[in-house]
């Protein structure tokens, strides 16, 4: 679901693969900060985006047949994948990382 509808390439979500690509292109990692769930927790305490995404996901699934009939399966699947992405970040299933890179 996440790959096709969000355009993700699985290898690009693997830190080892990404870091090796940096090295192959002549970039050096000066700093690596694993953000984890901290920024999603911060946002949730203020504006509840993950809670809203879960509510939207529940409503989307309840109206699945109507949405697919009116807008098509691809649209439905894309919206569902987007809502999962936000919740997966909040749960720690997706690990945001910030890299500071420099040329060697």
N, C-alpha and C positions, 0 to 999 in steps of 0.2 A: 504494500500500500504506500509506504513512505517513498520508496525509490521512484516509482513511475510517476506519481502525481505531484511530487515536489521537486523532481529533477535531480534527486540525490544520486551520487555514484558511491556505492558502498565503500570502496577503498578510500574515498576522500573523508570518510568518517572515522578512519583508523589512524590514530596518532603516529604510529610507527611508519606507516606508508607516507603520511604527509611530511613528517620530519625528514625522511629519506629523500623525498622530492625536493625539499628545501636544500638539502646538502648537495644533491645532484646539480642543482642550478646555481651553485656557488653562494648560497645564503647560509649564514650561521645564526643559530638561535642564541640571542643575547639574553633573553628572558622568556620564561614560559610560566603563565599563571593559569592554573586550572580554576575556573570560576565555579564550577559545580552548580549547585542549586541556589547559591547565595543570592544572585540577582533576581531569580524568580521568587524566592522567599520574600525579598525586599518588596518586589512589586505586589505580591499577594497581600502583604500586610497593608498596603496602601490602596490598591484599586481592584484587587481580587480577579486578575485576568484568568488565572487557571480555573477558578470557580465558575467564572462566566463561560469559559471554554467547555467545561464539563456539562454545564446546563445546555449550552448550544448543541453539544454532541448528543445529549439525550434527546433533545427535540428533533434534531436532524434524523436520528435513527428512527424515531417514532413516525416521522413523515417520509421515510425512505421512498416508498412506492410513488407517492405524489410528486416528490421532487424529481425522481428519475423520469417519470412520465412527462413532467413539464419542462425539464432542463437537460435531461440526458444523464447517463451513468457516469460519464467522465467528469461532469461538473460535480455531481454528488460525491464521487470518490476524491476529487481534489479538495473539496471543503472538509470532508471527513479527515483526510490526511493532515491538513493544516491544523485542525482542532487537536488531533492527537499529538502533533509536534510540540505544541505549547505545554500540554499536560505531561508528556514524556520528559521535557526539560525540567519541569517542576519536580517530578518523581526521581530524577537523577538517571533516567535511562539514556538520556543524551547529555554529553558532558561538554559544555562550552569551554573553550580554551582561547586565551589571548597570547599571541606570540609577538615578540619584538625581534625583528630580523635585521641583520647587517650583511653587507657584501664582504666576502673574504678577501 
